[in-house]
Amino acid sequence: MVEELRLQQSSARNELNEIVSTNNNLQNQAYKVEKDIDILQIQEQALEQESHRNMEDATNKKVELSHFNDVVTELQGRTEALQQEYDQELKRENKLQEQIASVNGEAETVKETIIIQSRKLDAKQNEYNLTKSLVDNLEGFPESIRFLKNNHDWAKNAPLFSDVLFCREQYRVAIENYLEPLMNHYVVDTYNEAVKAINLLSGSSRGRAQFFILSNYVEDSGLQFKEEAVTGRIPALNVVEVDKKYWPLVNQLLKNVYLVNDETELSNTIVPEGLILLAQSGKFNKTKFTMAGGSVGLFEGKRIGRAKNLDILAKEIKNLEVYLFELKTKANELQNHLSSLKAAVKAAELSQKLADINRLNTELITVKTRREQYETFIENSLNRKDDIAKKVASIKEDMGNLKPLLVDLKDKNRVQSDLLVEKQAEFNELNEMVTVQSNTYNQENIRFHQQQNKVSGLNKDLDYRFTQQDNLEGRIKQNSGELEKVKLAIQENLQLSDTSDDSLLDMYNQKEELQKATQEAEEEHYKLRGKITQNEDAITVLRRQKDQADLIENELKEQRNNLRIELNALKERLSVEFSIDINDLPENEENNSENEQPLRSGLISLKAS
């Protein structure tokens, strides 16, 4: 029955999904038809506007056509005036060409500068984006660090040690290699903040984290650091930059650390006790008792001060953008000046004037040709008007066909929506029925297993009784055989003539002793057999209790699966009816360990009993 209901539930879910798919397809089709209608309306408006423009152009051409006759008369009077203008424009043209060459050279120089600075800006921007991505995503950090960083309520006042520290570029690799074990430590003000973070990690099983407690570091304002001119050792505190708040912490970590030249200190030079020497290149570090070193990776030194480096990069990018804006403004001014100079160039006009002087006699033919072109244009405009009218009629016809289709699609969509609501209600009712039947089935299954366990115990008791009966019958048969042998022995002894009464009495005594010993052995045997029976009964009871505990555990698993099915149904209903993804809803997750612990305790106690 339960399996049939589950099959019906699966079938109903598939049917519901098909209805949702059909509904979506109808919505998409309706949207496409609406889009096609909008496109046709736009095309209709564009064609009407084009027709209006063509008629206006044709009207203007007719007006211009009436003036061609007057142009012929004007051409003759312009010949002498054109020659004088040509000589004056030629002198001015030569001066303009010299100015254009000068401005063009300056514009090219500014353009090259813009290209160089743009590449530099792109490089800085890429470095900024990469660094910001690493800071935001915490790539390369343990899961515990990323978890605490994403907990904004806690992490907003607790930076990583690598973010509060900053130092000069040439010393970053050395400082980072020395402080590598501490770079992932969080810096907090008090123990309470650290305890809060530890509880967050413990409650979510997200690993471990380390913390610096600022309140426990005392500021030592009396220390001053200067470069040692004799040895060339630079105190590490002289090359780092931190906010005043974090100075006691950094002072505690680097107060005995000095930066040295690689080749000078890579020798057997004795290091005073308590002093730590770091190679400026990061190649090695050295104390009185230890020394470590090796190759330096290409990406080492990039973790330290990434947050501070972001601010510096942002300032550099801002300055470059301002500088580029100024260069582009200057380039635009030069380009505008150049454009104005080029606009003032009238080489084409000079050529045209010279051509006009040489072709004045043929200008009349040109004017007639243009008049013919205008007439042709007017005729084409009228033909184009007819074509546009036909296209507009075709568009209106298409729109007339699409509008009923749109109404039909909307009606079908409305019907499908109602069907979807009905099927969803049926599906929910079926889910409730499956839940009820599953609970009933689980109860019957528990009772079945209980009866089965009782039958199994009775069968084992019956087998033991049969075995005990066989053993007792075998012992009775054995004792009967021994009794017959004893009787035969007595008769033989009575027949012997030389056997005295004393011997007979001794033999009777021996017989009694043997019978007494046999009786004691049988009593001990039955006592042990009784203890074995009690232990087997206890084992049977424990086995029954274990089977009952297993049944309860299976029932709990079945309830959990039913809850998952109901959750999936709720998720589909939210998605279908309200277009809501359940994963987007705010989480209010209960503490599962608190709800699960009493169940586990009861199950363990039941198994132990």
HELIX and SHEET records of a PDB file:
HELIX    1   1 VAL A    2  LEU A   65  1                                  64    
HELIX    2   2 PHE A   68  ASN A  137  1                                  70    
HELIX    3   3 GLU A  143  ASN A  150  1                                   8    
HELIX    4   4 HIS A  152  ALA A  155  1                                   4    
HELIX    5   5 PHE A  161  VAL A  164  1                                   4    
HELIX    6   6 GLU A  169  TYR A  171  5                                   3    
HELIX    7   7 ARG A  172  TYR A  178  1                                   7    
HELIX    8   8 GLU A  180  LEU A  182  5                                   3    
HELIX    9   9 TYR A  191  SER A  204  1                                  14    
HELIX   10  10 LEU A  214  ASN A  216  5                                   3    
HELIX   11  11 ALA A  236  ASN A  238  5                                   3    
HELIX   12  12 LYS A  244  TYR A  246  5                                   3    
HELIX   13  13 TRP A  247  LEU A  254  1                                   8    
HELIX   14  14 ASP A  262  GLU A  265  1                                   4    
HELIX   15  15 ARG A  306  ALA A  344  1                                  39    
HELIX   16  16 ALA A  347  ARG A  359  1                                  13    
HELIX   17  17 LEU A  360  THR A  362  5                                   3    
HELIX   18  18 GLU A  363  GLN A  495  1                                 133    
HELIX   19  19 ASP A  501  ARG A  573  1                                  73    
HELIX   20  20 LEU A  574  PHE A  578  3                                   5    
HELIX   21  21 ILE A  582  ASP A  584  5                                   3    
HELIX   22  22 ASN A  592  ALA A  608  1                                  17    
SHEET    1   A 2 PHE A 166  CYS A 167  0                                        
SHEET    2   A 2 VAL A 240  GLU A 241 -1                                        
SHEET    1   B 2 TYR A 186  VAL A 188  0                                        
SHEET    2   B 2 PHE A 211  ILE A 213  1                                        
SHEET    1   C 5 ILE A 234  PRO A 235  0                                        
SHEET    2   C 5 VAL A 257  VAL A 260 -1                                        
SHEET    3   C 5 ILE A 276  ALA A 279  1                                        
SHEET    4   C 5 PHE A 284  LYS A 286 -1                                        
SHEET    5   C 5 MET A 291  GLY A 293 -1                                        
END                                                                             
